[in-house]
Amino acid sequence: MVMGPRILLVRFSAIGDCVMAAWTATSIKERHPDAFLVWAVEGRCAPVIDRHRLVSQRVEFPRDRWRLKKWSPATWREQVLKHTRLRKIGFDFGIDLQGHSKTAICLRVAAPKRRMAAAATDGFAAKLNPVLGDRPAGMHQVEWFQRVLQTMGEFSLPKSPVMPEVPSEPNPKLVSISVSAGQEFKAYPLERWQDIARQVVAAGYEVTLLGGRTDTGFEMPGVTNEVGKLRLKDTLSVVARSVVHLAADTGTGHMAAALGTPAVSIFGPTDPAIFRPYATNAVVLRNGESTTSVSTEEVLSAFQSATRAVAV
């Protein structure tokens, strides 16, 4: 029998944003340990959400599959069934931390007694749910999500989020590098990652490359190329075991921040004040609107500083 409040959190994607939303979910569980907390999420992002200590239920929306058969009656029936099941739970409150039409529909149809959205990216979404307003300039995404949650009561921002438990025995010689970037303009040139990896190996470390199925890795002595080969949960484990994680503006940097792994992130056009990895041991490098303005020397210098800090 559920004794605590029934709460719906809606954040379908992307991976890094779901990791940042884990701070919000953790805040809910710290305030209401007995809450029945449901997170609505796209299936590809679901592995970064802990199912045992954080959420009571993870409702996965297979939107990639739905897009392939969007005109199929079977797809429509499955969508209606997903939303209907949420509605039957009878939520006390719900928050939409994405604000797209697809997530706005999810929150509205689920019909919590109280609801609030972090944003509305289009006019249709704005009509479906109350929207908190404009995020203050320079406010980090994690802190903005927390402000949305605070419209539902007194909630404190946790020191760190609850993440899935993965094998995480630290390896003081392991450096992970993500060659991935969700969008091309966020990517760091592969040849620069090669140069960085070569010098990291020369300094006595072993390197593991991470990335998705559409990314390209490289082969080099001292480098393990796992690009496109790992499940998301296995990627979490590699990041957790690393002494330092290097990445462009992508989800693995947020994983590192949430897991406590020191990170160096290379930013370009995206504002790091809002979207940087949310941790004091995360370093952001940015020289204007292009990631190519950040030199390999700057990355290596930040890496060396991070390893010295870990040694202390």
C-alpha positions, 0 to 999 in steps of 0.5 A: 500500500502506498502511503506517501504522495504520488509524484510524476516527473516527466523528462523524456530526453536527452541523456545529459538532461536526464542526469541533471533531472536526477538531482530533482528526483533525489530531492523528492526522495529525500523529502518524501522517502515513502513517495511513489515516484514515477519518471516518464522517460524515453527508452534510450535514456532510461538506463541513467535513472536508478530503479531501486533507490530513486524511482518507484516506477520508470515508465519508458516511452519508446519514441524511436520505435513510434517514430518509425511507425507513427501512422500505425494504429498499433502505435496510436493504441500503445501511446493511448495505453501508456498515458491512460495507465499514468492517469489511473495512478492518481498523482498528487503533483507532477512536473514537466522538466522538458516542456516539449509538446510530447512531454506536455501532453504526457503531464496533462493527460496524466492529470496530477492534482497540481502540475508545473512545467519548466518551459514551453517550447511551442504554443501548444505546450504552453496551453497544456500546463502552467509554466513557471516562467523564464529561467533567470539569466545564467541559472544552471539547469539543475537549479532551474529544475529545483525551482520548478520543484519548489512550486510544489513544496519545500525541497532542498537541492541534494549534494549529489543525485542518486544514480544507478549502481554500477561496478565502480572500483576506481582505477587510478590509471584509467582516463576515459574520453568521450569522442561523442557529441549529441550535435555536430557543432558541440563536437571536438575534432577527432584528430585532437582527441587522438593527440590528447590520448597519445600524450595521456598514454605517454604520461602513464595512463590507460585510455578508454574511448566512449561514444555512440553507434554513429561515432568514430573511434580510433586505434592506438597502443594503450587505448581501448576503443569502446566506441559504439560497443557499450550499453549505456549502463556500461558507459556509466561504469567506465566513467565511474571508474575513471580517475578523470573523464574528458569530453565535449559538451555531451551526456558523459560529462554530466554522468561524471559530475553526478558520479563524482568523477573529475571531468574536463568538458570542452564547450562551444556555442552552448552556455556553460553557466546553464549546461556545464557538468554540475560539480565543483571538480568539473572544469569547463574550457571554452574560447568562444563559439567553437570547440576548435578554439580550445587547444589540445594544450589547454585540455592537457593542462586541465587534465594534469591539474585534475589528476594532481587534485585527485592525488592530493 
